[in-house]
Amino acid sequence: MSAALHPAALDALRRKVRALETQDRVTRAVLPFGVPPLDARLPGGGLALGALHEVAGGAEEALYGATAARFAAGILARAQGEVLWCRRQADLFAPSLAQAGLPPSRVIFADAGDEAGVLAAMEEGLRWPGLAGVIGEVGKLSMTASRRLQLAAEKSGQIAIAVRRWRRIADAADLGQPTASETRWRVSTLPSSPLPPSVPGVGRPRWFLELLRCKAGDAFDIELEACDAKGHLRLPAPLAYRPAGADAGQGRAVA
């Protein structure tokens, strides 16, 4: 029977693995968010291209997925080319995607009917040249399915985004299961940014964005204003002038 590793040796091994993962991603192309405190916490300074990313909504948004869908739309709005959007049901509100910078003219909708069909359509779409990326709406995402998508994304260089949404709140616990995705995000809505007293109307929507998992990086959270009509996020005004390290929440180590 082999002896257990000493805690110090185990920590050293973890650091070595983390360094190897980071080295492997140094030259990988990324899509920056354009928000310094956010990009500074991501390996390479942005969202990795040629990779699978997961996005889910917080609380009841885990069922409807509207905020997660808008966040995903804002990401690919800043990439070049059309977007393949694979969905189980035709309940996506297209004007909301346009408000996040992704007009209907850039979206190819694939109504797959069920999750198996969505995953198959995503994998096939990642083989198409010229797409900005592929988005698919799924609840359950196994290690095998996510690994297939990750490998397909690596080969094509496209961004793959799994928008996680479930039929019941209890099913959202599946978000904690391991997958092969590069990052895992959760987006929750906050009260809109306040407007000056003399200005009527409602301010820009705000989000609480959590990076729950990141290969070769740490988890953290940050409060941001939602995507604008060009897909750009923005720091709320009181946070915009803080040092980069002060805007994000406390980081948590990720195994």
Residue pairs with C-beta under 8 A, 6 or more apart in sequence:
5 13
14 255
18 216
21 215
21 216
22 43
22 216
24 216
25 43
25 44
25 48
25 215
25 216
26 44
28 44
28 48
28 49
28 50
28 51
29 48
29 49
29 50
29 157
30 42
30 44
30 45
30 46
30 47
30 48
30 49
31 46
31 47
31 49
31 75
31 78
31 79
31 159
32 39
32 45
32 46
32 47
33 39
33 42
33 46
33 47
33 232
33 233
34 78
34 232
34 233
35 224
35 233
35 234
35 235
36 244
37 222
37 235
37 242
37 244
37 245
37 246
37 247
37 248
38 209
38 222
38 224
38 233
38 248
39 45
39 46
40 244
40 245
41 211
41 217
41 218
41 220
41 248
41 251
42 48
42 183
42 211
42 214
42 217
43 214
43 215
43 216
43 217
47 53
47 75
47 159
47 183
48 182
48 183
49 157
49 158
49 159
50 153
50 154
50 155
50 156
50 157
50 158
50 159
51 150
51 153
51 154
51 159
51 160
51 181
51 182
51 183
52 146
52 149
52 150
52 153
52 160
52 161
52 162
52 179
52 180
52 181
52 182
53 75
53 159
53 160
53 161
53 162
53 181
53 182
53 183
53 184
53 185
54 141
54 161
54 162
54 164
54 175
54 179
54 181
54 183
54 184
54 185
55 68
55 71
55 72
55 161
55 162
55 163
55 164
55 184
55 185
55 186
55 187
56 62
56 65
56 68
56 163
56 164
56 165
56 172
56 175
56 184
56 185
56 186
56 187
57 63
57 64
57 65
57 66
57 67
57 68
57 165
57 186
57 187
57 188
58 67
58 186
58 187
58 188
58 189
58 208
58 210
59 188
60 169
61 67
61 68
61 187
61 188
61 189
62 164
62 165
62 166
62 169
62 172
62 175
63 165
63 166
63 167
63 168
63 169
63 172
64 165
65 137
65 163
65 164
65 165
66 93
66 96
67 187
67 188
67 189
67 207
68 163
68 164
68 165
68 185
68 187
69 92
69 96
69 97
69 135
69 137
69 163
70 96
70 97
70 99
70 100
70 226
70 227
71 100
71 185
71 187
71 207
71 209
71 227
72 135
72 161
72 163
73 83
73 96
73 97
73 100
73 101
73 102
73 135
73 227
73 231
74 100
74 101
74 102
74 226
74 227
74 231
74 232
74 233
75 133
75 159
75 161
75 231
76 83
76 102
76 132
76 133
76 135
76 159
76 161
76 231
77 100
77 101
77 102
77 106
77 227
77 230
77 231
78 101
78 230
78 231
78 232
79 132
79 133
79 159
80 132
81 106
81 130
81 131
81 132
81 133
82 106
82 107
82 108
82 130
82 131
82 132
83 102
83 106
83 107
83 108
83 131
83 132
83 133
83 134
83 135
84 108
84 110
84 121
84 122
84 125
84 128
84 131
84 133
84 134
84 135
85 92
85 107
85 108
85 109
85 110
85 134
85 135
85 136
86 110
86 112
86 117
86 118
86 121
86 122
86 125
86 134
86 135
86 136
86 137
87 109
87 110
87 111
87 112
87 118
87 136
87 137
88 111
88 112
88 113
88 114
88 115
88 117
88 118
88 137
88 138
89 111
90 109
90 111
92 109
94 104
94 107
97 103
97 104
97 107
98 104
98 229
99 227
99 229
100 226
100 227
100 228
100 229
100 231
101 227
101 228
101 229
101 230
101 231
101 232
102 231
106 132
110 121
110 125
112 118
112 120
112 121
115 138
115 139
115 140
118 136
118 137
118 138
119 136
119 138
119 145
119 148
119 149
121 136
122 134
122 136
122 149
122 152
122 160
122 162
123 148
123 149
123 152
125 131
125 134
126 134
126 149
126 152
126 153
126 155
126 156
126 158
126 160
127 152
127 155
127 156
128 156
129 156
131 156
131 158
132 158
132 159
133 158
133 159
133 160
133 161
134 153
134 158
134 159
134 160
134 161
135 160
135 161
135 162
135 163
136 160
136 161
136 162
136 163
137 163
137 165
138 162
138 163
138 164
138 165
139 164
139 165
139 166
139 167
139 171
139 174
140 171
140 174
141 162
141 164
141 174
141 177
141 179
141 181
142 179
143 177
143 178
143 179
143 180
146 162
146 179
146 180
146 181
147 180
149 160
149 162
149 180
150 160
150 180
150 181
150 182
152 160
153 159
153 160
162 181
164 172
164 174
164 175
166 172
166 174
175 184
175 186
175 212
181 213
182 214
182 215
183 211
183 213
183 214
183 215
183 217
184 211
184 212
184 213
184 214
185 209
185 210
185 211
185 212
186 209
186 210
186 212
187 207
187 208
187 209
187 210
188 207
188 208
188 210
189 205
189 206
189 207
189 208
190 205
190 206
190 207
190 208
190 223
191 206
192 202
192 203
192 204
192 205
192 206
193 203
193 204
193 205
193 206
193 225
193 236
193 237
194 203
195 201
195 202
195 203
204 225
204 226
204 228
204 234
205 225
205 226
206 223
206 224
206 225
206 226
206 236
207 223
207 224
207 225
207 226
207 233
208 221
208 222
208 223
209 221
209 222
209 223
209 224
209 233
210 219
210 220
210 221
211 217
211 219
211 220
211 221
212 219
213 219
213 254
214 254
217 254
218 251
218 252
218 253
218 254
219 251
219 252
219 253
219 254
220 248
220 249
220 250
220 251
220 252
221 248
221 249
222 247
222 248
222 249
223 236
223 239
224 233
224 234
224 235
224 236
225 233
225 234
225 235
225 236
226 233
227 233
228 234
234 240
235 247
239 247
